[in-house]
Amino acid sequence: MDIKQAIEQQNLAFARQVNRILDRPIPEALFEKQLSQHDPMRVATLAVKTRKSLNDHKPNGRLNHKLTKFDRFILWLKRARA
């Protein structure tokens, strides 16, 4: 294995660890798809921004309101397009 492949594997592992530590703000299937298409550091940055926006999200007044996977997906799309 050459150095370039080792660095790529390390970046992929780092991005996966960031998503796992942040309690998977981006659903796993979507995260893996994005990793295969884009730079791992960009995907990790999007995971951090999505987690921050999830933390800033205010419930709509209903009791026990939790964000659904769809809500997370929409917030992630907004961050990805920004």
Secondary structure, DSSP 8 states (H G I E B T S, - for coil): --HHHHHHHHHHHHHHHHHHHTT-SS-HHHHHHHHHHS-HHHHHHHHHHHHHHHHH----S-TT----HHHHHHHHHHHHH-
